[in-house]
Amino acid sequence: MAREDDAMPDIADVTMVEVLRAVADPIRLRIVQTLADGRAHGKCGTHWDFGVHKSTMTHHFRTLRQAGLTRTVVAGRTHTVELRRDELDARFPGLIDALTTGTG
């Protein structure tokens, strides 16, 4: 059963302020940049080795999801996270490209 804090907002309710607030943290920006490859990534893995505790990564994933940037897909015990790229590109054209190109 999904908890209320696991819900992602409808894309119509996603605001630019919340998106920018979420990616203002360097780790969350790096997560978005990693997810920009279009693939779903497991929540565990060396690609998330940012030198912080697992609980801190959980906080970052939750913040991105609640801001509307990502979705978490649960299949049994496996959790993957993916960027809501198509929806975000439609709502904020060019934003994801701006966040994921360049050196940040």
C-alpha positions as CSV (number, residue, x, y, z in Angstrom):
1,M,0.0,0.0,0.0
2,A,1.4,3.4,-1.0
3,R,1.8,6.0,1.7
4,E,0.4,9.5,1.2
5,D,4.0,11.0,1.1
6,D,4.8,8.6,-1.7
7,A,2.4,10.2,-4.1
8,M,3.6,12.4,-6.9
9,P,1.6,15.4,-7.9
10,D,-0.4,15.7,-11.1
11,I,1.7,17.5,-13.7
12,A,-0.8,20.3,-13.8
13,D,-0.1,21.0,-10.1
14,V,3.7,21.1,-10.6
15,T,5.1,24.6,-10.2
16,M,8.4,26.0,-11.5
17,V,9.2,27.3,-8.0
18,E,9.0,23.7,-6.5
19,V,11.0,22.2,-9.4
20,L,13.7,24.8,-9.0
21,R,13.7,24.5,-5.2
22,A,14.1,20.7,-5.6
23,V,17.1,20.9,-8.0
24,A,18.8,23.7,-6.0
25,D,20.5,20.9,-4.0
26,P,23.6,19.6,-5.9
27,I,22.8,16.0,-5.1
28,R,19.2,16.2,-6.4
29,L,20.5,18.0,-9.5
30,R,22.9,15.1,-10.1
31,I,20.1,12.7,-9.7
32,V,18.0,14.5,-12.3
33,Q,21.1,14.6,-14.6
34,T,21.5,10.8,-14.2
35,L,17.9,10.1,-14.9
36,A,17.9,12.3,-18.0
37,D,19.2,9.3,-19.9
38,G,15.6,8.2,-20.1
39,R,16.0,4.9,-18.3
40,A,14.5,3.8,-15.0
41,H,17.2,3.4,-12.4
42,G,17.1,1.2,-9.4
43,K,17.1,3.1,-6.1
44,C,20.1,1.1,-5.1
45,G,23.3,1.0,-7.2
46,T,26.7,2.5,-7.6
47,H,25.3,5.3,-9.9
48,W,23.9,6.8,-6.6
49,D,27.2,6.7,-4.8
50,F,27.3,10.3,-3.7
51,G,28.9,9.7,-0.4
52,V,25.8,10.2,1.7
53,H,23.8,7.8,3.9
54,K,20.9,5.7,2.4
55,S,18.4,7.7,4.5
56,T,19.7,10.9,3.0
57,M,19.3,9.5,-0.5
58,T,15.7,8.5,0.4
59,H,15.1,12.1,1.4
60,H,16.4,13.3,-1.9
61,F,14.3,10.9,-3.9
62,R,11.2,11.9,-2.0
63,T,11.9,15.6,-2.5
64,L,12.2,15.1,-6.3
65,R,9.0,13.0,-6.4
66,Q,7.0,15.4,-4.3
67,A,8.2,18.3,-6.5
68,G,6.9,16.4,-9.5
69,L,10.2,15.7,-11.2
70,T,10.3,11.9,-10.8
71,R,8.1,8.9,-10.4
72,T,8.9,5.8,-8.4
73,V,7.8,2.4,-9.8
74,V,7.4,-0.4,-7.3
75,A,7.4,-4.0,-8.6
76,G,7.5,-6.4,-5.7
77,R,10.6,-5.5,-3.7
78,T,12.2,-3.5,-6.5
79,H,11.9,0.2,-6.6
80,T,13.0,2.2,-9.7
81,V,13.0,5.9,-10.2
82,E,12.6,7.7,-13.5
83,L,12.4,11.3,-14.7
84,R,8.9,12.5,-15.8
85,R,10.7,13.8,-18.9
86,D,7.8,13.9,-21.4
87,E,5.4,15.5,-18.9
88,L,8.0,18.1,-17.7
89,D,9.0,19.0,-21.3
90,A,5.4,19.7,-22.1
91,R,4.8,21.7,-19.0
92,F,8.2,23.6,-19.0
93,P,9.7,23.4,-22.5
94,G,13.5,23.4,-22.4
95,L,13.9,23.3,-18.6
96,I,15.2,19.7,-18.3
97,D,17.6,20.3,-21.2
98,A,18.9,23.4,-19.4
99,L,19.3,21.4,-16.2
100,T,21.1,18.5,-17.8
101,T,23.4,20.1,-20.2
102,G,26.5,22.0,-19.2
103,T,28.5,21.6,-16.1
104,G,25.9,22.6,-13.5
